[in-house]
Amino acid sequence: MRQHMLNGWLVAALIALVCLLGITAYVEVRKDVPRVACMRDPMVDGTKAAQLQSCPTACCGSTAPSA
C-alpha cells in the first residue's frame, strides 16, 4: 500500500515538473518571437537597421535591446 502511494506522488511530481517546464518554455518563446522577427527582417521603413543592438528599438518598439 505504501509503495502505491509513493508511486502516485512520484507520478504527480513528474506531471507537475513537465507542466512547469512547458509553461517556462512557452513564456520564453513568446518573449523571444519579436526579437527573432527583427533579426529575420531588419528592414525598417525601407532602410536597414544600423546595428543588431538598434534592431529591437527600430523594429519592435522596444527601448532596450534584449540580452
N, C-alpha and C positions, 0 to 999 in steps of 0.2 A: 504494500500500500504506500509506504513512504517513497519507494522508487518511482511509482507512477506520479506522485505529487511533485517530486523533484524534476521528473521529465517534463511535466506540464509547465513548471516555472521556467525551465530551460527553453522550451519552445516559445513561451511568451516573451522571454528576454530576447530571443533571436528575432522574433517578429518586430518587436519594438526597435531593435537596432537597425533592421532593414528599413523600417519606416523613417527613422531619424536620418539615416544616410540618404534616402530618397528625397526627403524634404530639403536637406542641405544641398544636394546636387541640383535640385530644381531652382533653389534660390540663387546659387552661384551662376548657373547658366542664364537665368533671367537677368541678372546684373550684367553679364558679360556680352549679351546679344548686341546692344547698341555699339559697344566698342569694336566688336568684330565687324559689324556692318560698316563702321567708319574705315576700318583697315582695308576692307574689300573694295570700297568705292570712295577713295579720298577726294573725289571731285566736289568742290563746294562752289556754287554759283559759276560754274564753268572754269574755275581755276583750281589748281592742285593745292592742297594744304601745304604750308611751308615745311613743317616738320611733323613727325609722328606725335610729338607731345601736343601740338596745337590741333590735331585732328578731332579729339573729343570736344574741344571748345567750339571748333568751327562747324563740325557735322552734327553733333548730338546735343548741342546746347549745354554741355557740362562746363562748369567753370574750372574744375580741377582735373588734370589728367589722372587716369586710373593707373595704379602701380601694378 
